[in-house]
Amino acid sequence: MRITKRVTFIAKDGCEEKMKELLLAMVQPSKAEKGCVFYEIFQYENNPKKFMAVETWENEAALDGHKASAHYKVYKSSYEPYCEKKYTDELEVLG
């Protein structure tokens, strides 16, 4: 069963560019992973502190593989100093 996640990040004041850099660094290596169906980062025009990552994985095993990747570990250990708030919506999608 496909899994789609929408993760929203709110950058701390003055940290928008660093947050953007960290998030965009995830796109290409994530898209190259086995089981990645979709992976993109969006920045809100009306609120440049707000970013959204939208990702779809073929199944739970593919998502688990992503979470075990080297680039995910770098992101996970690096984003908190620049992020004011983070929240996730996860949907399971048939097909």
N, C-alpha and C positions, 0 to 999 in steps of 0.2 A: 504494500500500500504506500503510495507516495505521501511524503510529508512536506508541507510548506510552512516555513517560519517567516514571520515578519518581526524583526528586531529593531526597536527604535532607540536611538541614542540622542541625548541632549548634551552638547559639549559645554564645558565650563566657559565663562567669559574669557575671551582672548585665546581659546584653545581650538577654535573651529578648524584652522588649517592643519594642525597636528592630528586632530580626530579624523579629518578627511583623509589625510595621508595614511594613517593606520588602517582605516576601513578599506580604502581603495587598494591597498597592498594585498588584501585578501581575495580580490576578484579573480585574477588570472589563475593563481594556483588552485583555488577552489573549483573553478570551472574545469580544470584539468583532472580533477579527481574522479575516480570511478563512481558512478551513481549520481553525479551532479546533473540535474536537469536544467536548473536556472539559478543564477547567482548575480545579483546586481546591488549596487549602492546608490541611493538617491539622497540628494540634499534639498531641503525645502527652500524654494525661492523666497517665500514670505517670512522665513525664520531660518537664517543660515546656521544657527546653532543646532538645528534638528536634522538628523540623518535617519534613513531607514534602509536596513538591509533586508532584501527579499530573497529567499533561497528555497529551492525545491530539490528534494532528494528522492531517489527511486524507492527507498525503504529505510527502515531504522538502521540496518547494518551500514548503509552508505553514510548516513548521518553520524553514526558512531565512528566510522573511519575518518570522517572530516574532523571530528572533535579530537582524534588522536594524531592528527597531522602536525608537522613541525610548524607550519605557518599559523595554524590555529593557536598553538602554544605560545608563539611570539605575540600574537594579538592579545591573547588572554592575559599575559603577564605585563602588557604595555598600556592598555587603554584606560585603566582606572584613574590615573592622575589627570586625565584630560576630560573625563566624563562626569557630568553632574548627575545624570539619571539614565538608566537603561531598563527597558521592559520588553517582553517577548510575548507574541501571540503565536500559537502553534496550531496548525490545522492538519488533519489527515484527509487526504484527497484520494478518492477512488480513481482507478485507471492506471 
